Each structure stands twice: as C-alpha cells, then as structure tokens.
Amino acid sequence: MSDATIIFDHIHIISEDPKSAADWYVAKLGGRIRGESELRGAPQIAVQFPGANLLIRGRRPGEVPGDKNSLQSFTDYVSHD
C-alpha cells in the first residue's frame, strides 16, 4: 500500500508542564498556539500545525499516567489514565 494516506485531526499529549511543552513545539517545530483553556480540571493548550493539531494538557484530577494502561471510565470522560 505505497499510496496509503493517513489523515488525523489531533493528538493528545499529557505533560507535567503543558506550557513549556507547547512552547517547545512552537520554538522547535514551528507550531502556533491557537488557544489555552482549562478542561476537566487540567490546563489544555492547542498547538496548530499545517494538517494537524496537538492538544497538550496537564494531569486531570485522579489520573496517574503510565506507560500503557487500559481505558478507564471517569465521571464524564474515558481515558487511558
């Protein structure tokens, strides 16, 4: 399948320091910060690139990110933890 094309809208990244991570993607890879908000108790920063967006957020209350976890149901969302 040499002609395969993969298209996606966004990727989620969890960071202990979302602002520093977003600034790195802007400085090193030329992204553009297009918004900052708080969602479900964690800061979230949207970094835009041509054809893709990164959603970089902090840890939500009750989350303990790890290497690879099963999906878990929280009050109003589902996460790999």
N, C-alpha and C positions, 0 to 999 in steps of 0.2 A: 504494500500500500504506500508507495512513494508519493502519491498525490494527496495523502490524508492531510486535513486541516483541522486543527484544534482551536476552538474559539471559546473563551470564557469571559464572564463579566467581572468577577472579582475573586480575590484570595483573602482569607482571614489569617492574620498573624497576631499571636498573643505575645506581648512584650512586658517585661518588668518596668520599662521606661518607654512608653509609646511615643512621647515627644522626641526623644533622642533617636529612636528608630526611624520615625518619619523624616526627621531632619537628615539622617544618613541617606535614605533613599532619594531625597531631593538633591543633596550635595553630590553624591557619588553616581547616581543613575539618571538624574535629570527629571525626576518626578515633580509634580506640582501638588501642594496641599490644597485640596478643594473644600475641606470642611473639618471642623472639630466639634465633637459633642460628647455627651455622656449617655450611655445606653446600658440599661440593666445594671447600674451601679459601677460602671467602668468607663474611663475615658476612651474615646474612639476617634481616630484620625483617618480621614480618607485621603490617600495619595493617588493621583491620577497619572497614568502613562498612556501614550497612544495605544488604544486597543485593550487596555487592562487597568484595573483599579486594585489597590491594596487597601484593606481595612485593617489598620493596626490598632489593637486595643489592649488595655490593661486587663488584669485578672478580675473577674467578677466575683462577688461575694460567694463563698462556698466552693469555688473552683480551685483545683490543685493540678495544674497542667503537668503532664508527664510525657514519657516517650511515646506511648501509644496506648490509648485506653478505649474501652467500649463506649458507645453512645450512652449517655445518662440523661434522664428526664429531670428538668428542674421545673419550678413553678410555671414559667411562661416561655421556656425555650428548651431545646435539646442541644447538648454539647458533648464533645469527646472528653470533656473535663478540662 
